[in-house]
Amino acid sequence: MFDWLIVGAGFAGSVLAERIASQRGERVLLIDKRAHIGGNAYDRHDEAGVLIHQYGPHIFHTNSEAIFSYLSKFTRWRPYEHRVLAKVDGMLLPIPINLDTVNKLFGLSLDSEGLAAWFAARAEKREEIKSSEDVVVATVGRELYEKFFKGYTKKQWGVEPSQLDKSVTARVPTRVNRDDRYFTDSHQYMPTDGYTRMFERMLDHPNIKIMLQTDFEEIRNEVDYRRLIYTGPIDEFFEFRFGKLPYRSLQFKHVTLDRPWLQPVAVVNYPQTEAYTRVTEYKHLTGQRHEKTSVTFEYPCDSGDPYYPVPRAENMELYKRYEKLALAQKDVWFVGRLATYRYYNMDQVVGQALASFRRICAEVAPPKNRALASAVAAE
Ligand SMILES: Cc1cc2nc3c(=O)[nH]c(=O)nc-3n(C[C@H](O)[C@H](O)[C@H](O)COP(=O)(O)OP(=O)(O)OC[C@H]3O[C@@H](n4cnc5c(N)ncnc54)[C@H](O)[C@@H]3O)c2cc1C
């Protein structure tokens, strides 16, 4: 008999397994249908020995000291500030758009004030900012929108940006200075030995049993457990009762090249004609030294593993119907990006899992004879 069955060994499931096992002294069975732990953050050495991210580049960034210090129990960190270039009109230009982007693209020598005026002269007036197109054209105008955003967003989501919620392109800021960092969070790091090693340390506890290549469906009636934490797709849990929640998927083409480097930064975006959206070169992220280099091309598509919830109002409404069912379940907790149908960064999922753990501690008394560590109260 397990105290808890946890479905999914990504950040959501693994953080909860670790907390429950180490702080409540309860027995956890953690399952994943994939052949590995770590969920989408899983990394591995490829045949050439280069550390790559199986499901595309994962860069850790957060403003939360609590989340950073929690994960620091399981890894050391390598400082890394992410910089992205976009290939536009044959040039490699900084994205988010900044002073250098505009000056290089148009052969100008504007200063910050000049760029603010340049944007203002091109920005289109909008009564209300609703779509992903509105956000960009109302800030930098149509030409930059078409060069940097329109093609990329259409490839990424399979629909026109005018049909997508503003949140998609609002994630990418516009700057009038020369700051070319992709993120501005106070903590920006990569785990020194990789994500998988961090998960291995997290889950190395005698109260945690891991079963891989195991689908929840297969064992849901076979295993004895008291409570369930589910981090898989919420619509699947309820057998798609109200219909399928739409996701955008990706195909990853991993390639090793017989040369030390391919590109000047970890990620180059391709917003114009190529079928792929971006190319990632991992050694920039990991700091690994190797005579070869491994890169990943990303091709967005409709079918395949669910990666990105499609942010449209009707999809949120459908999710809300599933959420109502979820809230009525007894002894089941829904945590993580698939179970709550939201695009979350890793730190947000860790935060959500730690908050769920606090809720669990408030609602569920630990079994008798297994002392609740005093740390629980403090966290
Ligand atoms: C291409 C890409 C790039 C990203 N880059 C970044 C980044 O740079 N920085 C960042 O902070 N975040 C990034 N993210 C987001 C990050 O991947 C997520 O925040 C994080 O992985 C979410 O963790 P999770 O546990 O909720 O979900 P997941 O990691 O998806 O884990 C869920 C697990 O549940 C398993 N599962 C599902 N259904 C079942 C079932 N029925 N039975 C058994 N197991 C099941 C799945 O196999 C999976 O392993 C990126 C995401 C993508 C797709």
The ligand as an SDF file (V2000), in Angstrom:
LIG
                    3D

 53 58  0  0  0  0  0  0  0  0999 V2000
   10.1370   23.3750  -25.9590 C   0  0  0  0  0  0  0  0  0  0  0  0
    9.9870   23.8540  -24.5540 C   0  0  0  0  0  0  0  0  0  0  0  0
   10.9510   24.6860  -24.0110 C   0  0  0  0  0  0  0  0  0  0  0  0
   10.8200   25.1370  -22.7060 C   0  0  0  0  0  0  0  0  0  0  0  0
   11.7910   25.9670  -22.2070 N   0  0  0  0  0  0  0  0  0  0  0  0
   11.7000   26.4040  -20.9520 C   0  0  0  0  0  0  0  0  0  0  0  0
   12.7030   27.2720  -20.4210 C   0  0  0  0  0  0  0  0  0  0  0  0
   13.6660   27.6350  -21.1080 O   0  0  0  0  0  0  0  0  0  0  0  0
   12.5860   27.6890  -19.1400 N   0  0  0  0  0  0  0  0  0  0  0  0
   11.5230   27.3050  -18.3470 C   0  0  0  0  0  0  0  0  0  0  0  0
   11.4790   27.7080  -17.1790 O   0  0  0  0  0  0  0  0  0  0  0  0
   10.5560   26.4950  -18.8270 N   0  0  0  0  0  0  0  0  0  0  0  0
   10.6160   26.0200  -20.0960 C   0  0  0  0  0  0  0  0  0  0  0  0
    9.6520   25.1830  -20.5870 N   0  0  0  0  0  0  0  0  0  0  0  0
    8.5270   24.7820  -19.6930 C   0  0  0  0  0  0  0  0  0  0  0  0
    8.8830   23.5370  -18.8790 C   0  0  0  0  0  0  0  0  0  0  0  0
    9.1040   22.4450  -19.7430 O   0  0  0  0  0  0  0  0  0  0  0  0
    7.7270   23.2210  -17.9320 C   0  0  0  0  0  0  0  0  0  0  0  0
    7.5200   24.3080  -17.0510 O   0  0  0  0  0  0  0  0  0  0  0  0
    7.9420   22.0010  -17.0450 C   0  0  0  0  0  0  0  0  0  0  0  0
    8.4790   20.9210  -17.7600 O   0  0  0  0  0  0  0  0  0  0  0  0
    6.6050   21.6030  -16.4490 C   0  0  0  0  0  0  0  0  0  0  0  0
    6.7410   20.5200  -15.5620 O   0  0  0  0  0  0  0  0  0  0  0  0
    5.4900   19.5780  -15.3220 P   0  0  0  0  0  0  0  0  0  0  0  0
    5.9050   18.5890  -14.3040 O   0  0  0  0  0  0  0  0  0  0  0  0
    4.2750   20.3770  -15.0750 O   0  0  0  0  0  0  0  0  0  0  0  0
    5.2200   18.8640  -16.7550 O   0  0  0  0  0  0  0  0  0  0  0  0
    6.1010   17.8490  -17.5970 P   0  0  0  0  0  0  0  0  0  0  0  0
    7.5330   18.1900  -17.5460 O   0  0  0  0  0  0  0  0  0  0  0  0
    5.4440   17.7610  -18.9230 O   0  0  0  0  0  0  0  0  0  0  0  0
    5.8830   16.4650  -16.8350 O   0  0  0  0  0  0  0  0  0  0  0  0
    4.6740   15.7460  -16.8930 C   0  0  0  0  0  0  0  0  0  0  0  0
    5.0290   14.2810  -16.9840 C   0  0  0  0  0  0  0  0  0  0  0  0
    3.8140   13.5240  -16.8560 O   0  0  0  0  0  0  0  0  0  0  0  0
    3.9380   12.3790  -17.6610 C   0  0  0  0  0  0  0  0  0  0  0  0
    2.5880   11.8680  -17.9430 N   0  0  0  0  0  0  0  0  0  0  0  0
    1.5850   12.5080  -18.5850 C   0  0  0  0  0  0  0  0  0  0  0  0
    0.5020   11.7230  -18.6540 N   0  0  0  0  0  0  0  0  0  0  0  0
    0.8250   10.5570  -18.0420 C   0  0  0  0  0  0  0  0  0  0  0  0
    0.1200    9.3490  -17.8050 C   0  0  0  0  0  0  0  0  0  0  0  0
   -1.1430    9.1570  -18.2130 N   0  0  0  0  0  0  0  0  0  0  0  0
    0.7700    8.3320  -17.1520 N   0  0  0  0  0  0  0  0  0  0  0  0
    2.0600    8.4880  -16.7520 C   0  0  0  0  0  0  0  0  0  0  0  0
    2.7710    9.6240  -16.9450 N   0  0  0  0  0  0  0  0  0  0  0  0
    2.1650   10.6410  -17.5850 C   0  0  0  0  0  0  0  0  0  0  0  0
    4.6510   12.8790  -18.9090 C   0  0  0  0  0  0  0  0  0  0  0  0
    5.2830   11.8000  -19.5880 O   0  0  0  0  0  0  0  0  0  0  0  0
    5.6470   13.8710  -18.3140 C   0  0  0  0  0  0  0  0  0  0  0  0
    6.9180   13.2940  -18.1020 O   0  0  0  0  0  0  0  0  0  0  0  0
    9.7200   24.7430  -21.9050 C   0  0  0  0  0  0  0  0  0  0  0  0
    8.7470   23.8980  -22.4570 C   0  0  0  0  0  0  0  0  0  0  0  0
    8.8680   23.4650  -23.7660 C   0  0  0  0  0  0  0  0  0  0  0  0
    7.8080   22.5730  -24.3440 C   0  0  0  0  0  0  0  0  0  0  0  0
  1  2  1  0
  2  3  1  0
  2 52  2  0
  3  4  2  0
  4  5  1  0
  4 50  1  0
  5  6  2  0
  6  7  1  0
  6 13  1  0
  7  8  2  0
  7  9  1  0
  9 10  1  0
 10 11  2  0
 10 12  1  0
 12 13  2  0
 13 14  1  0
 14 15  1  0
 14 50  1  0
 15 16  1  0
 16 17  1  0
 16 18  1  0
 18 19  1  0
 18 20  1  0
 20 21  1  0
 20 22  1  0
 22 23  1  0
 23 24  1  0
 24 25  2  0
 24 26  1  0
 24 27  1  0
 27 28  1  0
 28 29  2  0
 28 30  1  0
 28 31  1  0
 31 32  1  0
 32 33  1  0
 33 34  1  0
 33 48  1  0
 34 35  1  0
 35 36  1  0
 35 46  1  0
 36 37  1  0
 36 45  1  0
 37 38  2  0
 38 39  1  0
 39 40  1  0
 39 45  2  0
 40 41  1  0
 40 42  2  0
 42 43  1  0
 43 44  2  0
 44 45  1  0
 46 47  1  0
 46 48  1  0
 48 49  1  0
 50 51  2  0
 51 52  1  0
 52 53  1  0
M  END
$$$$
